[in-house]
Amino acid sequence: MKSTRMIRFGVIAAILLLIAVIGVTSVKEHKHLVGLQKKVDSSWNELAGQYQHRGQVISDLAQRLAAEPGFDQTLLTQLSQARDTVNAITLNPNQAPTDATQFQKYVQAQDALNKALSQVLRATLKSPALMADQKFRAVQSEMLESENRLAIKQNRFDQDVQGYNAKVHHFPVAIEAFVLGFKSRPSFQTSR
């Protein structure tokens, strides 16, 4: 009888210890997931700010080229339309996207803008007057710097998303992530 009580007590103690270990691990993993999610959101915020800056530089470039006699206005119209398409897609700059379809539309719009911008910049190379103009060269230089910063921030965002998604999909954390609503995030690597 005494041994039966000891066995019951041992089983109950083991169960309580297991519940305590799972609880502590769960809290630790939750904090880690929240930290990774904040890191992804922060990277997205920086990237969104860089996209906004790039949009302003593109506007400055388009204004400068619109004033250039003989510059192909069709290219500027295409650039403007591509920029308008990007601006029509609304993504929260403070929270990384979770909707893969919406993010895919945004990436496609950015790719179309890149193509239109490349065509415009290629056309500027044919104009000796533009290449000699200091104001144009300053805008061109700012455009290049903006594109470089954008590439760096995109890579950082993709790395942060990759780390977050790996954790969200890793068993047993995946169970907790699902229950608590942590969703995987799309990235530029997965959208291209």
Backbone bond lengths (Angstrom), bond angles and torsions (degrees), N, CA, C in turn:
res aa  C-N    CA-C-N  psi(-1)  N-CA   C-N-CA  omega(-1)  CA-C   N-CA-C  phi
1 M - - - 1.436 - - 1.531 110.76 -
2 K 1.334 113.62 -41.97 1.445 117.85 178.31 1.525 110.58 -67.53
3 S 1.302 117.12 -36.95 1.463 120.12 179.45 1.523 111.10 -69.61
4 T 1.330 118.15 -32.31 1.459 121.49 176.95 1.523 109.72 -65.87
5 R 1.309 116.58 -41.22 1.473 120.29 177.57 1.528 110.33 -63.96
6 M 1.294 115.74 -41.28 1.463 119.78 -179.96 1.528 110.64 -64.37
7 I 1.316 116.06 -39.21 1.462 119.94 178.90 1.523 109.55 -66.06
8 R 1.326 116.71 -46.03 1.480 120.34 178.14 1.522 110.64 -59.87
9 F 1.334 115.39 -46.52 1.460 119.28 179.12 1.529 110.48 -60.26
10 G 1.314 117.84 -41.72 1.458 122.60 178.75 1.523 112.09 -63.41
11 V 1.337 116.77 -42.57 1.461 121.54 179.01 1.531 109.93 -65.38
12 I 1.321 116.92 -45.39 1.478 120.78 179.74 1.523 109.96 -63.79
13 A 1.319 117.07 -42.20 1.470 120.63 179.30 1.536 110.24 -63.57
14 A 1.319 116.80 -41.17 1.472 120.58 179.04 1.525 110.73 -64.56
15 I 1.324 116.96 -41.85 1.466 121.09 178.70 1.526 110.18 -64.23
16 L 1.321 117.05 -45.11 1.465 120.60 178.96 1.530 111.19 -63.55
17 L 1.331 116.66 -39.11 1.458 120.35 177.50 1.530 110.62 -64.76
18 L 1.319 116.59 -42.12 1.466 121.21 178.12 1.535 110.79 -62.62
19 I 1.319 116.94 -43.44 1.469 120.98 178.11 1.529 110.17 -62.63
20 A 1.316 117.17 -41.68 1.470 120.65 179.23 1.528 110.93 -64.19
21 V 1.323 117.69 -43.06 1.471 121.64 179.65 1.525 109.86 -64.01
22 I 1.319 116.88 -44.64 1.469 120.58 178.67 1.526 110.26 -62.67
23 G 1.329 117.23 -42.29 1.465 120.87 178.95 1.516 112.63 -61.94
24 V 1.324 116.99 -46.02 1.468 120.96 179.85 1.523 110.12 -64.61
25 T 1.328 116.75 -43.45 1.462 120.90 178.55 1.519 110.83 -63.21
26 S 1.323 115.71 -40.32 1.465 120.38 -179.98 1.525 111.31 -63.11
27 V 1.307 117.32 -43.91 1.471 121.31 178.92 1.532 109.69 -63.55
28 K 1.324 115.87 -42.56 1.468 120.50 179.52 1.529 110.65 -62.33
29 E 1.316 117.10 -46.16 1.463 121.02 -179.78 1.527 111.39 -66.09
30 H 1.331 117.15 -37.11 1.461 120.71 177.69 1.523 110.91 -61.55
31 K 1.325 115.45 -45.21 1.465 119.50 177.94 1.526 110.75 -61.77
32 H 1.320 116.83 -39.38 1.461 120.45 179.73 1.531 110.27 -66.16
33 L 1.328 116.56 -43.11 1.467 119.92 177.85 1.526 111.46 -61.86
34 V 1.317 116.43 -42.87 1.469 120.45 178.50 1.526 109.95 -61.63
35 G 1.335 116.83 -42.04 1.461 120.59 178.48 1.528 111.96 -62.92
36 L 1.326 116.68 -43.12 1.468 120.19 178.15 1.528 111.07 -65.43
37 Q 1.325 116.14 -39.64 1.466 120.22 179.11 1.529 110.31 -64.03
38 K 1.311 117.03 -41.47 1.467 120.35 177.63 1.522 111.21 -64.62
39 K 1.318 116.67 -36.66 1.463 120.62 178.65 1.528 110.30 -65.19
40 V 1.328 117.36 -42.52 1.466 121.70 177.81 1.531 109.62 -64.16
41 D 1.329 117.09 -44.72 1.464 120.58 179.66 1.528 111.23 -63.28
42 S 1.319 117.11 -38.07 1.459 120.82 178.24 1.532 110.84 -66.27
43 S 1.324 116.44 -42.69 1.472 120.02 177.16 1.519 110.77 -62.06
44 W 1.335 116.10 -40.66 1.463 120.19 178.84 1.522 110.20 -64.03
45 N 1.333 117.22 -41.52 1.462 120.96 -179.93 1.524 110.85 -61.05
46 E 1.321 116.92 -42.71 1.469 120.60 177.26 1.526 110.80 -64.02
47 L 1.321 115.95 -41.81 1.463 120.96 -179.82 1.525 110.48 -66.24
48 A 1.322 117.38 -42.87 1.472 121.06 178.65 1.530 110.32 -61.94
49 G 1.334 116.73 -39.85 1.463 120.36 176.53 1.513 111.89 -63.33
50 Q 1.332 116.09 -38.38 1.467 119.78 178.54 1.521 110.49 -68.83
51 Y 1.335 117.45 -38.52 1.464 119.90 176.00 1.531 110.67 -62.46
52 Q 1.329 116.62 -38.79 1.465 120.40 178.35 1.533 109.87 -64.28
53 H 1.318 116.99 -44.08 1.465 120.69 178.09 1.525 110.35 -61.67
54 R 1.317 116.13 -43.42 1.463 121.07 179.02 1.526 110.38 -59.80
55 G 1.322 116.93 -41.26 1.468 120.86 178.40 1.517 111.39 -59.85
56 Q 1.337 116.67 -39.21 1.460 120.58 178.78 1.529 110.73 -67.86
57 V 1.325 116.51 -40.23 1.474 120.04 178.97 1.531 109.55 -65.69
58 I 1.314 117.10 -39.34 1.469 120.44 177.55 1.525 109.98 -63.23
59 S 1.324 117.53 -40.30 1.473 121.02 176.73 1.525 110.87 -61.51
60 D 1.334 115.84 -43.93 1.470 119.72 178.23 1.525 110.89 -61.79
61 L 1.308 116.41 -41.99 1.460 121.47 179.23 1.535 110.40 -63.48
62 A 1.324 115.66 -46.20 1.468 119.58 -179.33 1.527 111.06 -62.71
63 Q 1.337 117.95 -40.73 1.472 121.07 177.99 1.524 110.61 -62.38
64 R 1.321 116.28 -42.88 1.463 119.98 -179.28 1.524 110.54 -64.67
65 L 1.328 116.65 -41.80 1.463 120.43 -177.62 1.526 112.01 -74.56
66 A 1.323 117.48 -29.59 1.466 120.50 178.28 1.527 110.64 -64.11
67 A 1.319 115.71 -29.02 1.464 120.27 179.37 1.521 112.55 -83.03
68 E 1.322 116.99 -8.66 1.464 121.34 -177.79 1.528 109.76 -81.57
69 P 1.342 116.72 119.73 1.466 118.91 179.69 1.537 111.09 -62.70
70 G 1.302 114.91 134.54 1.454 120.81 174.86 1.518 114.87 81.92
71 F 1.347 118.09 0.31 1.461 118.23 178.47 1.521 109.26 -74.05
72 D 1.300 117.33 140.86 1.466 124.51 -176.86 1.539 110.63 -61.26
73 Q 1.313 116.05 104.47 1.464 121.36 -178.44 1.528 111.91 -69.06
74 T 1.319 117.46 -23.76 1.467 120.65 177.74 1.525 110.18 -62.67
75 L 1.326 116.49 -41.63 1.468 120.36 178.22 1.527 111.15 -62.94
76 L 1.335 115.48 -40.43 1.472 118.89 178.87 1.526 111.41 -67.22
77 T 1.326 116.70 -35.97 1.470 120.70 176.86 1.524 110.09 -64.67
78 Q 1.331 116.68 -43.37 1.464 120.35 178.13 1.531 111.17 -62.84
79 L 1.320 116.25 -40.05 1.459 121.03 177.94 1.522 110.22 -63.57
80 S 1.313 116.40 -44.57 1.465 121.24 179.87 1.535 111.07 -63.25
81 Q 1.319 116.85 -42.94 1.465 120.65 179.01 1.531 111.24 -64.52
82 A 1.317 116.64 -41.38 1.467 120.42 178.17 1.531 110.78 -64.08
83 R 1.328 116.27 -40.70 1.468 120.42 177.91 1.523 110.67 -65.21
84 D 1.334 117.06 -40.00 1.463 121.34 177.90 1.525 111.32 -63.64
85 T 1.330 116.82 -37.61 1.466 121.00 178.26 1.530 110.51 -63.89
86 V 1.322 116.54 -43.21 1.468 120.45 177.17 1.523 109.80 -62.15
87 N 1.322 117.10 -45.65 1.463 120.92 -177.63 1.523 113.15 -67.17
88 A 1.330 117.01 -22.29 1.467 120.71 -179.97 1.529 111.85 -76.01
89 I 1.319 117.31 -17.47 1.467 121.15 179.63 1.523 107.76 -91.66
90 T 1.303 115.67 116.39 1.454 120.85 -175.26 1.524 110.40 -98.10
91 L 1.320 115.34 117.95 1.460 122.10 174.05 1.527 107.67 -125.42
92 N 1.310 115.98 139.66 1.457 121.36 179.64 1.535 109.13 -67.18
93 P 1.328 117.91 120.46 1.467 119.23 -178.78 1.526 113.06 -71.44
94 N 1.336 117.97 -14.12 1.458 121.41 -176.76 1.523 113.93 -97.26
95 Q 1.336 116.60 -8.29 1.459 120.01 -179.86 1.521 109.25 -138.59
96 A 1.313 115.66 126.30 1.468 120.14 -179.93 1.529 109.81 -60.26
97 P 1.312 116.70 142.58 1.467 120.27 -178.19 1.535 112.54 -61.59
98 T 1.331 115.43 144.92 1.463 121.29 174.03 1.527 110.13 -113.85
99 D 1.321 116.91 -18.63 1.463 121.66 -179.56 1.527 109.01 -85.56
100 A 1.321 116.28 106.53 1.465 121.04 -176.13 1.525 112.05 -63.36
101 T 1.321 117.30 -35.61 1.467 120.52 -179.39 1.521 110.87 -66.66
102 Q 1.311 117.08 -46.22 1.469 121.90 178.68 1.533 110.09 -63.11
103 F 1.324 116.02 -41.98 1.461 120.30 179.16 1.525 110.16 -64.49
104 Q 1.324 117.05 -40.12 1.469 121.30 178.37 1.528 110.32 -60.41
105 K 1.332 117.57 -41.95 1.473 121.02 177.16 1.529 110.22 -61.41
106 Y 1.321 116.16 -41.33 1.461 121.00 179.86 1.532 110.72 -63.99
107 V 1.324 116.59 -44.23 1.473 121.12 179.61 1.526 110.01 -63.72
108 Q 1.327 117.11 -42.42 1.463 120.42 178.81 1.527 111.03 -63.82
109 A 1.329 116.69 -40.04 1.469 120.32 178.26 1.530 109.94 -65.70
110 Q 1.322 117.68 -40.60 1.464 120.87 177.37 1.527 110.56 -64.48
111 D 1.324 116.86 -39.18 1.467 120.23 177.86 1.528 111.19 -63.72
112 A 1.341 116.63 -40.53 1.466 120.77 177.69 1.540 110.09 -64.60
113 L 1.333 116.13 -39.29 1.461 119.93 177.01 1.530 110.54 -64.71
114 N 1.326 116.78 -41.03 1.480 120.40 176.56 1.520 111.08 -58.81
115 K 1.324 116.65 -42.77 1.466 121.04 -179.32 1.535 110.59 -64.44
116 A 1.337 116.52 -46.16 1.462 120.27 179.53 1.530 110.77 -63.57
117 L 1.327 116.33 -40.85 1.466 120.81 178.90 1.526 110.63 -63.95
118 S 1.326 117.18 -41.68 1.472 120.63 178.48 1.523 111.33 -61.08
119 Q 1.326 116.13 -40.92 1.464 119.94 179.29 1.530 110.76 -64.43
120 V 1.317 116.32 -41.02 1.470 120.46 178.94 1.528 109.98 -64.79
121 L 1.323 116.53 -46.88 1.465 119.45 -178.52 1.525 111.57 -65.60
122 R 1.314 117.11 -35.82 1.468 120.80 176.49 1.533 110.13 -63.26
123 A 1.336 116.09 -40.19 1.470 120.27 179.58 1.528 111.39 -66.84
124 T 1.334 117.32 -31.33 1.472 119.36 -179.81 1.527 111.28 -67.51
125 L 1.313 117.17 -27.53 1.467 120.55 -179.51 1.527 112.05 -65.49
126 K 1.327 116.18 -19.90 1.469 121.09 -179.03 1.529 112.35 -84.67
127 S 1.326 116.26 -3.04 1.458 119.94 -176.57 1.532 110.46 -110.44
128 P 1.326 117.63 104.07 1.470 120.45 178.29 1.530 111.74 -61.10
129 A 1.345 116.37 -33.16 1.468 119.24 -179.43 1.531 110.10 -64.77
130 L 1.328 117.26 -41.84 1.466 119.95 178.18 1.524 111.23 -65.92
131 M 1.302 116.41 -42.64 1.461 119.88 -178.20 1.531 111.77 -65.17
132 A 1.309 116.95 -23.47 1.466 121.10 178.87 1.532 112.01 -89.35
133 D 1.313 117.12 -14.49 1.475 122.42 -176.75 1.537 110.05 -79.29
134 Q 1.331 115.88 119.89 1.463 121.26 -177.79 1.540 112.21 -64.13
135 K 1.320 117.39 -38.71 1.470 120.12 -179.82 1.529 110.25 -64.36
136 F 1.329 115.48 -42.81 1.459 118.82 178.36 1.526 110.55 -64.19
137 R 1.315 116.54 -43.24 1.463 120.22 -178.89 1.525 111.14 -63.38
138 A 1.339 116.93 -34.04 1.464 120.45 177.33 1.528 110.19 -66.19
139 V 1.335 117.07 -43.36 1.469 120.72 178.16 1.527 109.96 -65.55
140 Q 1.319 115.89 -41.00 1.464 120.98 179.08 1.538 110.06 -61.95
141 S 1.314 117.00 -42.72 1.459 121.68 178.73 1.532 110.79 -64.43
142 E 1.326 116.06 -42.75 1.466 120.28 178.21 1.530 110.57 -63.75
143 M 1.332 116.09 -36.13 1.467 120.71 178.17 1.528 109.63 -63.74
144 L 1.307 117.34 -44.28 1.461 121.91 179.44 1.530 111.04 -62.71
145 E 1.321 116.70 -45.36 1.465 121.20 177.98 1.526 110.65 -61.35
146 S 1.316 116.54 -41.46 1.460 121.36 179.15 1.527 110.96 -62.64
147 E 1.323 116.84 -43.07 1.468 121.37 179.27 1.533 110.61 -64.18
148 N 1.319 116.97 -39.70 1.469 120.19 178.64 1.527 111.19 -65.27
149 R 1.329 117.35 -45.41 1.465 120.83 178.30 1.527 110.36 -62.97
150 L 1.320 116.25 -38.18 1.462 121.21 179.23 1.535 110.32 -62.27
151 A 1.317 117.24 -44.43 1.468 121.20 179.55 1.532 110.71 -62.21
152 I 1.315 116.88 -41.36 1.465 120.95 179.41 1.527 110.43 -64.38
153 K 1.326 116.32 -45.35 1.465 120.28 -178.64 1.530 111.65 -68.94
154 Q 1.335 117.64 -34.01 1.469 120.25 175.20 1.523 110.40 -64.10
155 N 1.323 117.06 -44.15 1.464 120.45 178.83 1.523 111.31 -62.23
156 R 1.320 116.97 -42.83 1.468 120.81 179.05 1.530 110.16 -63.71
157 F 1.325 116.70 -43.21 1.457 120.75 177.89 1.532 110.17 -59.92
158 D 1.328 116.60 -47.74 1.462 120.13 -179.64 1.532 111.31 -60.83
159 Q 1.318 117.83 -40.18 1.468 120.79 178.38 1.530 110.61 -64.39
160 D 1.323 116.75 -43.29 1.462 120.29 179.46 1.528 111.21 -65.20
161 V 1.326 116.66 -41.00 1.467 120.52 178.09 1.527 109.91 -64.88
162 Q 1.314 116.65 -41.30 1.462 120.33 179.95 1.537 110.63 -60.40
163 G 1.321 117.25 -44.21 1.469 121.21 178.02 1.515 112.11 -63.82
164 Y 1.316 116.01 -43.88 1.466 121.34 179.12 1.526 110.46 -63.20
165 N 1.337 116.93 -49.90 1.464 120.81 -178.33 1.525 111.60 -62.54
166 A 1.325 117.37 -37.63 1.464 120.24 177.94 1.524 110.44 -61.12
167 K 1.312 116.46 -40.78 1.467 120.61 179.80 1.528 110.96 -70.30
168 V 1.324 116.97 -42.30 1.466 121.39 -178.71 1.530 111.29 -63.57
169 H 1.321 117.48 -30.49 1.467 121.02 -176.59 1.528 113.06 -97.98
170 H 1.314 117.28 0.82 1.468 121.33 -176.99 1.527 110.06 -88.29
171 F 1.338 115.82 125.87 1.455 120.43 177.90 1.516 109.05 -73.32
172 P 1.278 121.44 138.61 1.460 132.10 6.04 1.531 113.54 -92.51
173 V 1.338 116.66 -1.51 1.463 120.21 -178.65 1.527 110.51 -61.69
174 A 1.323 116.95 -29.60 1.468 121.24 -179.14 1.527 111.33 -58.12
175 I 1.312 116.99 -34.50 1.476 120.26 179.14 1.521 109.35 -65.98
176 E 1.314 115.77 -49.83 1.467 120.00 179.43 1.526 110.67 -62.96
177 A 1.324 117.24 -41.49 1.471 121.18 179.75 1.525 110.34 -60.54
178 F 1.318 116.37 -43.02 1.466 120.69 179.51 1.528 110.45 -63.73
179 V 1.333 116.05 -47.82 1.468 120.87 -178.24 1.527 111.03 -62.42
180 L 1.317 117.18 -39.04 1.469 121.21 -175.84 1.532 113.39 -90.25
181 G 1.334 117.64 -0.08 1.460 120.91 174.27 1.517 115.88 84.68
182 F 1.321 117.91 18.75 1.464 120.30 175.04 1.523 107.42 -78.47
183 K 1.321 116.17 116.92 1.457 121.08 -177.63 1.519 110.09 -106.51
184 S 1.324 115.38 150.80 1.463 118.37 176.02 1.522 108.67 -66.59
185 R 1.308 114.79 155.37 1.459 121.57 -177.39 1.523 109.71 -113.94
186 P 1.335 117.25 140.07 1.468 119.13 175.36 1.528 109.42 -75.23
187 S 1.322 115.09 156.36 1.463 120.54 178.06 1.524 109.16 -134.54
188 F 1.303 115.45 171.63 1.477 119.84 179.02 1.510 110.21 -67.39
189 Q 1.338 117.41 -33.97 1.463 120.35 178.97 1.519 111.11 -63.15
190 T 1.311 118.00 -41.05 1.459 121.32 -177.70 1.520 112.38 -82.13
191 S 1.325 117.34 -14.05 1.474 120.56 -176.50 1.509 112.85 -97.88
192 R 1.304 117.77 -5.04 1.471 120.28 -178.80 1.500 110.52 -110.75
